[in-house]
Each structure stands twice: as structure tokens, then as C-alpha cells.
Amino acid sequence: MLALAVLQREPHRVIDRGITDLSSSYPFARFDAAICALAQRLRPGGFFAIVHAHYRVEDSSAAALLDPVADSPTLSGPLFDRDSRRYVPIPPSATLFVRCAAISPASSRT
């Protein structure tokens, strides 16, 4: 599966205008729903790569299903948090993940 530039909206406008809140044009909930849908379709052991996005996979509801690959490149900014506000400073964010086994509701990961 390959999708390019579908997890961000008007990146040049966001940068050029110094937008600090994306809630009106691309709220986190839309990104979160897309990441969850994609993660559910991956088989355990499948890879998920994200290069251009306004939000971090690590902040998504699907983060428990996706393990970051060590030493993968990081997303470049600007990046926004779960409240659709710009991160300052930008926290590390992986671009390559592997789908782990499904987690049962009774278990938890550390």
C-alpha cells in the first residue's frame, strides 16, 4: 500500500503562514481515524511508513499497534499535537513502524 501526501493538508500554506492551529482545516481526529484504519489493515510484521504528515503516529490511537523502527528517519516539521496545535519544540517522530501482534484488552504494553 502506498499513499503520498494524503496525511497533510496544504503543507506550504501551513509553513508560509506560520499556522499554529490546524483544528479548523485538518483536525487531529481525521488523521487519527486514517492511521487507525491503515494500521488495522496491516498484518502483524507488516511495515508502515509515513514521511509527509502534520501529526505524529506516536500520538495516534493506533500507536499501541505500531512499533517504531529503531533509527528510522524522523518527520520534519511543522508537526501538531492531539489538540491540533503546533509542537514547539518538535518531539522526535519515527517515519517507519512495524505492525505488532494485536493486543487483547486485558493486556498492556510498556
Secondary structure as UniProt FT lines:
FT   HELIX           11..16
FT   TURN            17..18
FT   TURN            23..25
FT   HELIX           28..41
FT   TURN            44..45
FT   STRAND          47..49
FT   HELIX           57..59
FT   HELIX           61..65
FT   STRAND          66..68
FT   TURN            70..71
FT   TURN            82..83
FT   STRAND          85..86
FT   STRAND          96..99
FT   TURN            105..106
//
